Amino acid sequence: MMMLNAIKTIKTSVSFAFLAMFTTINVHSAPVSALLSVTPEQCVALRKGQTCYLEVTFDWQYAKAANYCLVNTTRNKVLKCWNTATKGQYSFDFQSTKSNDFVLRHQDSGKILAQTQVVVAWVYKSNTRSKSRWRLF
Amino acid sequence: MNLSINKLSAAIATLLTLTFATASQAQSISQALRGNSQNTTENYFEIGLGYTNHEGPSTNPRKLDWTGSYSIFNWSYNYKGFFLERFADKFTESTDPFVIGYNAYTNDNWSFDIIGSSKNPGLKLIGVAMGGENNGQEIDFVTRDSDFMIGGRLSGYFGNNILQFSVSQDIRRHHGRMASALVGRNWQLRNWNFHGLLGVQYSDSTTNDYYKGVRQEEADRSSFTAYQAGAGFNYNAEVGVTYPINEDWVYRATATVVSYSDEQLNSPMYHSTSGSTSTTFSTSISYVF
């Protein structure tokens, strides 16, 4: 009886140990959900409506190796694709008058796995004057 | 009666008069060029600090240059065509404390405003009487009031180029007239905004004589000789750069050269070795609300 209890205890301990190991391995492997980040995240222009310029770098990673593409959904433009990859990096010269959205998309299914944004901000907000008219107060 | 002058007061007052009178006409076009705006309006308020070096005509041969820090306090407010503006550095663009106006007409390329502003500040040259009933006392040698000029300002926007013409007349004191013509251009290189500006300003004899002339009774109680100033032209050139540090902070740097008319420089108020041009270099950082 004591032997049986001891064996049960050992089995339970070993099970917990494997569970802990598995969990530990999972924490240090590629994430369960995809991650997409951009650095820097904000581009500042002097005035609203000006083109803002910024060198940005995208980093992504995902547990499942497959074919993925980084897509600018604001302009509907594919920036770069990776074949059978679990992570990637892409840098480019961002130039825009407004904020742009970017997604990591599965190349075959089109499923969006992660998204991020480069935000365009400005110091002075301009208001265009009403055109072609005389004012009479 | 032998009289001497409070040179520090005179130098400061005169310096402000000279730079103010020429630069104020360029205020709005310079603001538009720096901000890379095209016939737009904006409401903002900003405060900041700057550092400047200025050399130019002065009544004091030992105070022909000024270097130091200065505070910035600018704003622009627009409401249904009415606007209030203040865009001033210590010596560049304008030391015009305030511009009030009304946008009477605008289309894609042209804008016409009715504006009022004080283009010439008051002036007081103080000296110590050395003789007479006021012997040893400080007296006013020359006193002039600030003006308030009403006029029209026509601005043209063509791509990155801005033209601006203005005509105005004083309604407060001397009733003189001034006119100006300026052309400017801005360039954007990445997030750096560069601008250049050339201008000419005309002051009629009434305006120049009020601020630069010396009346006989003033000559009698001072070391000045009597002087009557005629009409003249001042010329100015400016280059600068503006950079948005982030959403709230702006960096600026400007270099300005102003060439003054002989009618102004021949005034006995100014020292003969002052030269005929002023140069100003300034750099600043401002927080924009």
Interface residues (C-beta under 8 A of the other chain):
Chain A: Q42 V44 A45 L46 R47 Q50 T51 C52 Y53 A121 W122 V123 Y124 K125 S126 N127 T128 R129 S130 K131 S132 R133 W134 R135 F137
Chain B: G35 N36 S37 N39 T40 T41 E42 N43 Y44 N78 G81 Y102 N103 A104 Y105 T106 N107 D108 S111 Q188 R190 N191 N193 T242 Y243 P244 I245 N246 E247 D248 W249 V250 V288
